[in-house]
Amino acid sequence: MNVHPRADVYGCLVLAVLWLVAAGCAPRQPSGGEYDSDSAKETLSAALDAWKQLAVSTLASREPPIRFSDEDHAAGCRLVQYELTQPDRPIAAFENVPVTLVLQDTRGERIEKQVAYQITLEPHRAVLRTEP
């Protein structure tokens, strides 16, 4: 077989780049050992309680601050009630946490939704909606 010598070099470079990209895309494990499920639940409850009390803007000034992102909150819905679907189940890193929300939309109608959040503790606390 007559293979150009640069083809082997390019092939190795492509494999090296793909390996580096794949390594960089892998989820990072939380620093400091085990993921703190209790802190994750407290963070989720703090964020949802703030939404319920119309005080989401105060989350950024808490110690530690909490970033909160939810599409229904952004759309102007009011949180009337929430319940963790599996309250006794420990929360793991990079795991969706199912929550039942009772919302009041901008027209005053109540809506019940099953949603999920991911809670990040490191390097900063965040509660991010991951499922509608």
C-alpha positions as CSV (number, residue, x, y, z in Angstrom):
1,M,0.0,0.0,0.0
2,N,1.3,3.4,-0.9
3,V,0.3,5.8,2.0
4,H,1.5,9.3,2.2
5,P,3.7,9.7,5.3
6,R,1.8,12.8,6.4
7,A,-1.5,10.8,6.5
8,D,-0.4,8.9,9.6
9,V,0.6,12.2,11.3
10,Y,-2.7,13.8,10.4
11,G,-4.6,10.7,11.6
12,C,-2.8,10.8,14.9
13,L,-3.5,14.5,15.3
14,V,-7.2,14.0,14.6
15,L,-7.4,11.2,17.2
16,A,-5.6,13.3,19.8
17,V,-7.9,16.3,19.2
18,L,-11.0,14.0,19.5
19,W,-9.6,12.5,22.7
20,L,-9.0,15.9,24.2
21,V,-12.5,17.2,23.2
22,A,-14.1,14.1,24.7
23,A,-12.1,14.4,27.9
24,G,-13.1,18.1,28.2
25,C,-16.8,17.3,27.7
26,A,-17.0,14.7,30.4
27,P,-18.9,15.9,33.5
28,R,-16.6,17.0,36.3
29,Q,-17.0,15.4,39.7
30,P,-17.7,17.8,42.5
31,S,-14.6,18.9,44.3
32,G,-14.1,18.0,47.9
33,G,-15.3,14.4,47.8
34,E,-18.9,13.4,48.0
35,Y,-21.8,15.5,46.7
36,D,-23.8,17.0,49.6
37,S,-27.4,15.9,49.1
38,D,-28.7,17.8,52.1
39,S,-27.1,21.1,50.8
40,A,-28.6,20.4,47.4
41,K,-32.1,20.0,48.8
42,E,-31.6,23.1,50.9
43,T,-30.5,25.0,47.8
44,L,-33.5,23.8,45.8
45,S,-35.9,24.7,48.6
46,A,-34.4,28.1,49.1
47,A,-34.7,28.9,45.4
48,L,-38.3,27.6,45.1
49,D,-39.3,29.3,48.4
50,A,-37.9,32.6,47.1
51,W,-40.0,32.2,43.9
52,K,-43.1,31.5,46.0
53,Q,-42.5,34.6,48.1
54,L,-41.8,36.7,45.0
55,A,-38.2,37.2,46.1
56,V,-36.1,35.5,43.5
57,S,-34.0,38.7,43.1
58,T,-32.7,38.2,46.7
59,L,-31.1,34.9,45.8
60,A,-28.0,36.6,44.3
61,S,-27.4,38.5,47.6
62,R,-27.6,35.4,49.8
63,E,-24.5,33.8,51.3
64,P,-23.7,31.7,49.3
65,P,-25.5,33.3,46.4
66,I,-27.8,31.1,44.3
67,R,-28.4,31.3,40.6
68,F,-31.9,30.3,39.6
69,S,-33.2,29.7,36.1
70,D,-36.8,28.6,35.3
71,E,-38.7,29.3,32.1
72,D,-42.1,29.7,33.9
73,H,-40.6,32.2,36.3
74,A,-39.1,34.1,33.4
75,A,-42.5,34.1,31.7
76,G,-44.1,35.7,34.7
77,C,-45.8,32.8,36.4
78,R,-46.2,32.8,40.1
79,L,-45.3,29.7,42.1
80,V,-48.2,28.8,44.4
81,Q,-47.0,25.5,45.7
82,Y,-44.2,22.9,45.1
83,E,-43.5,19.4,46.2
84,L,-40.4,17.2,45.6
85,T,-41.8,14.1,43.9
86,Q,-39.3,11.9,45.8
87,P,-38.5,13.9,49.0
88,D,-36.6,11.1,50.8
89,R,-34.4,10.2,47.8
90,P,-30.8,11.6,48.0
91,I,-29.8,14.0,45.3
92,A,-26.8,13.1,43.3
93,A,-24.6,15.4,41.2
94,F,-25.8,15.9,37.5
95,E,-29.1,14.3,38.3
96,N,-32.6,15.6,37.5
97,V,-34.7,16.2,40.6
98,P,-38.4,15.8,39.9
99,V,-40.7,18.5,41.4
100,T,-44.4,19.1,41.1
101,L,-45.2,22.8,40.7
102,V,-48.5,24.5,41.0
103,L,-48.3,27.8,39.1
104,Q,-50.5,30.8,38.5
105,D,-50.0,32.2,35.0
106,T,-50.3,35.8,34.0
107,R,-54.1,35.3,33.3
108,G,-54.7,34.0,36.8
109,E,-55.2,30.4,35.8
110,R,-53.6,27.6,38.0
111,I,-51.5,25.0,36.3
112,E,-49.9,21.9,37.7
113,K,-46.7,20.8,36.1
114,Q,-44.2,18.0,36.6
115,V,-40.7,19.5,36.0
116,A,-37.1,18.7,37.0
117,Y,-34.2,20.7,38.2
118,Q,-30.4,20.1,38.5
119,I,-28.7,21.6,41.5
120,T,-25.1,22.6,41.4
121,L,-23.1,23.3,44.5
122,E,-19.6,23.8,43.1
123,P,-18.1,26.2,42.1
124,H,-21.3,28.2,42.7
125,R,-24.8,27.3,43.7
126,A,-27.3,27.1,41.0
127,V,-30.8,25.7,40.5
128,L,-31.5,25.1,36.8
129,R,-34.7,23.8,35.2
130,T,-33.8,20.9,32.9
131,E,-37.2,19.4,32.0
132,P,-40.5,21.0,31.1
